[in-house]
Amino acid sequence: MKVSKGYALPMLLIIALGAIGLSYAWWTETLVIDPTVNTGELKVEFVNGQAPGKDWNTPNWRTYGAAPHVIRTWSWSPDKLTIYITLSNMYPRTGSQRFAFGIINTGTIPAKLKDVTVTITGDPTTVHYIRTQGKIEYCKNDLTKVWEKSFGNWPHIDGDPYEKDIPLENLENTLDSLIAGTVLYPGWMLGFGEDEGEESGSLGFAMHATAPEGTEGQTITVAITFTFEQWNAP
Amino acid sequence: MKSKVAGLFAVVLIALAVLGFSYAWWTETLTISGTITTGELDVAFTGTPSKSCSDYMTCDVNLVDGGEPDLPGHTDMSKMTVTVENAYPCGWCNITFTITNVGSIPAKFTGMTGDVPSQLSVTLEGINVGDTIAVGRSKTCTLKIHVEEGAGESTSYTFTLTLNFGQFNA
């Protein structure tokens, strides 16, 4: 059957409208869910006066034993995750140059210490004769001590043998083995130091009594970086 | 002339007689009066949602009237607001809630649509496309929000999910 153009157009229009009408005829209903997800913050810093009652709130040097003339400085990176320590004019049988500081979780989720990196700049022989010792405290946010760990000849008593102390080049492995994997919950701290009079301060540096003459006039720089990650990272 | 007048009169009489015969037929009617009331396709969140989150994360859930037309005397909760705080990668929140058919015809679930950010993944369990909720019956569903790697710190992600329903026989 032949359909003229005059009839075809209205017929198509009617069919299309019918189809649309059929689609619109079905009823629909919706439920709406509006979620908002606010993420937290992973943040760990060297303590800077945030915990009253502990001397190591503000990083600083302490000296235990005789160590006149030793020149020491410190600074930290802008992100406060690396501390730079400089020792110069050291000499054999120096007393322990103790640097006291703490690390606090100022974020909103727990942080796990992934590793400690110690980068040393200076004459390797001199580095070998620089020995370290120290004590680390793990504290809750109310400063309750959970545990403490010491390394090297702690406390380094003037005149004690230096053999138990850790050569500076082994400091990284020592710290890693002691505290890597530690989880800092929000407000919790790792304290390198304790307010115990002359024994306070816990990351100590001393020069071995047998340091050869070749170690004269050397300056050693130590950069210690603490890398944290989410506590539940695989 | 007289005969013509008489003829006309006779024709009029015959015509009137015929008309009178027609009017004499009786008539009667039957009437059907109909009323059709349509049903309502209506689903709503009911009950109190429960939630659970991974450590250190929190979640707040509220049901509100989303403004959908309701049956007289009813206020249906058609909108759920969810606020998750302190989220972190690999963290999660599960919200379990109930959907009830408060209408008068069965409702068929036709799917969930939404603009979920790539830093999150969202799944809905307990109901599948094609599932029908009978009138007055409910389905318990769980919305699972998972934070993916790459989510930013101290960031807010907001999105909307729509649960779509249609007639059971569509």
Boltz contact constraints between the chains, C-beta under 6 A:
constraints:
  - contact:
      token1: [A, 26]
      token2: [B, 166]
      max_distance: 6.0
  - contact:
      token1: [A, 26]
      token2: [B, 167]
      max_distance: 6.0
  - contact:
      token1: [A, 26]
      token2: [B, 170]
      max_distance: 6.0
  - contact:
      token1: [A, 27]
      token2: [B, 41]
      max_distance: 6.0
  - contact:
      token1: [A, 27]
      token2: [B, 167]
      max_distance: 6.0
  - contact:
      token1: [A, 28]
      token2: [B, 166]
      max_distance: 6.0
  - contact:
      token1: [A, 29]
      token2: [B, 41]
      max_distance: 6.0
  - contact:
      token1: [A, 29]
      token2: [B, 43]
      max_distance: 6.0
  - contact:
      token1: [A, 29]
      token2: [B, 165]
      max_distance: 6.0
  - contact:
      token1: [A, 30]
      token2: [B, 162]
      max_distance: 6.0
  - contact:
      token1: [A, 30]
      token2: [B, 164]
      max_distance: 6.0
  - contact:
      token1: [A, 31]
      token2: [B, 78]
      max_distance: 6.0
  - contact:
      token1: [A, 31]
      token2: [B, 163]
      max_distance: 6.0
  - contact:
      token1: [A, 32]
      token2: [B, 66]
      max_distance: 6.0
  - contact:
      token1: [A, 32]
      token2: [B, 79]
      max_distance: 6.0
  - contact:
      token1: [A, 32]
      token2: [B, 162]
      max_distance: 6.0
  - contact:
      token1: [A, 33]
      token2: [B, 80]
      max_distance: 6.0
  - contact:
      token1: [A, 33]
      token2: [B, 161]
      max_distance: 6.0
  - contact:
      token1: [A, 34]
      token2: [B, 81]
      max_distance: 6.0
  - contact:
      token1: [A, 34]
      token2: [B, 160]
      max_distance: 6.0
  - contact:
      token1: [A, 35]
      token2: [B, 82]
      max_distance: 6.0
  - contact:
      token1: [A, 36]
      token2: [B, 83]
      max_distance: 6.0
  - contact:
      token1: [A, 36]
      token2: [B, 158]
      max_distance: 6.0
  - contact:
      token1: [A, 37]
      token2: [B, 84]
      max_distance: 6.0
  - contact:
      token1: [A, 37]
      token2: [B, 87]
      max_distance: 6.0
  - contact:
      token1: [A, 37]
      token2: [B, 157]
      max_distance: 6.0
  - contact:
      token1: [A, 38]
      token2: [B, 85]
      max_distance: 6.0
  - contact:
      token1: [A, 38]
      token2: [B, 156]
      max_distance: 6.0
  - contact:
      token1: [A, 39]
      token2: [B, 87]
      max_distance: 6.0
  - contact:
      token1: [A, 39]
      token2: [B, 151]
      max_distance: 6.0
  - contact:
      token1: [A, 39]
      token2: [B, 153]
      max_distance: 6.0
  - contact:
      token1: [A, 39]
      token2: [B, 155]
      max_distance: 6.0
  - contact:
      token1: [A, 40]
      token2: [B, 86]
      max_distance: 6.0
  - contact:
      token1: [A, 40]
      token2: [B, 88]
      max_distance: 6.0
  - contact:
      token1: [A, 41]
      token2: [B, 153]
      max_distance: 6.0
  - contact:
      token1: [A, 41]
      token2: [B, 154]
      max_distance: 6.0
  - contact:
      token1: [A, 108]
      token2: [B, 86]
      max_distance: 6.0
  - contact:
      token1: [A, 109]
      token2: [B, 56]
      max_distance: 6.0
  - contact:
      token1: [A, 109]
      token2: [B, 88]
      max_distance: 6.0
  - contact:
      token1: [A, 230]
      token2: [B, 88]
      max_distance: 6.0
  - contact:
      token1: [A, 232]
      token2: [B, 90]
      max_distance: 6.0
